[in-house]
Amino acid sequence: MTVHRGHPIRGRLNAWFLAFAEDAMHQEYGDRKVSMFGPVPDTVVELGPGSGANFRYYPRGTRVIAVEPNPMMHGRMNAQARRHGIRIDLRHAGAEGMEVETASADLVVSTLVLCSVREPQRVVAEVRRVLKPGGRFVFLEHVAAPAGTRLRRVQDRIHRPWHWLGEGCNLTRDTAATLENAGFSSLELERFDSGMTWAPYSPHIAGVAVR
Ligand SMILES: C[S@@+](CC[C@H](N)C(=O)[O-])C[C@H]1O[C@@H](n2cnc3c(N)ncnc32)[C@H](O)[C@@H]1O
């Protein structure tokens, strides 16, 4: 089981930043999230909910199995859950080995998390394991810019400080390939750029994979 302690300074900074950026993320991703989440079941498994940016899109009373290894996130996540009437069932562990029953979930959500997990293939295999047959994995992730582009060269150049500051965030992951090779029965995946096209995290993918 992966349990992070969270860096005392960077962890707090990242938790604060996520909470600070929540309204901007709502502007940027809100409509897309509402349409991808679709009908939200009573229980949602959410990978790395951070400061709880997605809780506003779940009906009050939803139980969220929160797979969040970074304890620096837990305070803001719990506060956001109280605000939106969400019941948190915390798994203080990485999604590489989540303590969630096999074939138990109708919906697993990951937004801006597969960039940060240590072993994305293992996490996606875990997602498949916990989903019921026909269950949905909804994802929204920033990814590598196409090879040979100027933005990709920038991503490569700043990778190390970004990874350090962002507690493991990778700018150059090919998460689409990870999902395509994961063996889901169907995969809808769209590529888009965030509003700030100059930003190193601008290239995104979003979609739904069905077990
Ligand atoms: C950029 S934040 C995104 C938070 C939130 N999902 C959002 O959309 O605002 C990345 C989150 O992934 C979490 N994380 C990092 N490694 C993880 C892992 N192995 N398993 C699950 N979550 C992880 C971090 O603690 C953090 O909360």
The ligand as an SDF file (V2000), in Angstrom:
LIG
                    3D

 27 29  0  0  0  0  0  0  0  0999 V2000
   -3.3230   18.0430   -9.2080 C   0  0  0  0  0  0  0  0  0  0  0  0
   -4.1000   17.2950   -7.8490 S   0  0  0  0  0  0  0  0  0  0  0  0
   -5.7650   17.1130   -8.4880 C   0  0  0  0  0  0  0  0  0  0  0  0
   -6.8010   17.1440   -7.4040 C   0  0  0  0  0  0  0  0  0  0  0  0
   -8.2610   17.0010   -7.8770 C   0  0  0  0  0  0  0  0  0  0  0  0
   -8.4870   15.7020   -8.4500 N   0  0  0  0  0  0  0  0  0  0  0  0
   -8.6640   18.0990   -8.8220 C   0  0  0  0  0  0  0  0  0  0  0  0
   -9.1080   17.8190   -9.9470 O   0  0  0  0  0  0  0  0  0  0  0  0
   -8.5380   19.2750   -8.4360 O   0  0  0  0  0  0  0  0  0  0  0  0
   -3.4570   15.6380   -7.8410 C   0  0  0  0  0  0  0  0  0  0  0  0
   -4.0190   14.8060   -6.6940 C   0  0  0  0  0  0  0  0  0  0  0  0
   -3.6060   13.4420   -6.8630 O   0  0  0  0  0  0  0  0  0  0  0  0
   -3.2190   12.9400   -5.5980 C   0  0  0  0  0  0  0  0  0  0  0  0
   -2.3320   11.7840   -5.7900 N   0  0  0  0  0  0  0  0  0  0  0  0
   -0.9930   11.7770   -5.9680 C   0  0  0  0  0  0  0  0  0  0  0  0
   -0.5430   10.5090   -6.0690 N   0  0  0  0  0  0  0  0  0  0  0  0
   -1.6260    9.7070   -5.9630 C   0  0  0  0  0  0  0  0  0  0  0  0
   -1.8110    8.3040   -5.9840 C   0  0  0  0  0  0  0  0  0  0  0  0
   -0.8060    7.4680   -6.1530 N   0  0  0  0  0  0  0  0  0  0  0  0
   -3.0760    7.8240   -5.8190 N   0  0  0  0  0  0  0  0  0  0  0  0
   -4.1300    8.6720   -5.6600 C   0  0  0  0  0  0  0  0  0  0  0  0
   -4.0180   10.0080   -5.6300 N   0  0  0  0  0  0  0  0  0  0  0  0
   -2.7770   10.5190   -5.7840 C   0  0  0  0  0  0  0  0  0  0  0  0
   -2.5560   14.1340   -4.9320 C   0  0  0  0  0  0  0  0  0  0  0  0
   -2.4340   13.9750   -3.5470 O   0  0  0  0  0  0  0  0  0  0  0  0
   -3.5190   15.2390   -5.3230 C   0  0  0  0  0  0  0  0  0  0  0  0
   -4.5940   15.3200   -4.4390 O   0  0  0  0  0  0  0  0  0  0  0  0
  1  2  1  0
  2  3  1  0
  2 10  1  0
  3  4  1  0
  4  5  1  0
  5  6  1  0
  5  7  1  0
  7  8  2  0
  7  9  1  0
 10 11  1  0
 11 12  1  0
 11 26  1  0
 12 13  1  0
 13 14  1  0
 13 24  1  0
 14 15  1  0
 14 23  1  0
 15 16  2  0
 16 17  1  0
 17 18  1  0
 17 23  2  0
 18 19  1  0
 18 20  2  0
 20 21  1  0
 21 22  2  0
 22 23  1  0
 24 25  1  0
 24 26  1  0
 26 27  1  0
M  CHG  2   2   1   9  -1
M  END
$$$$
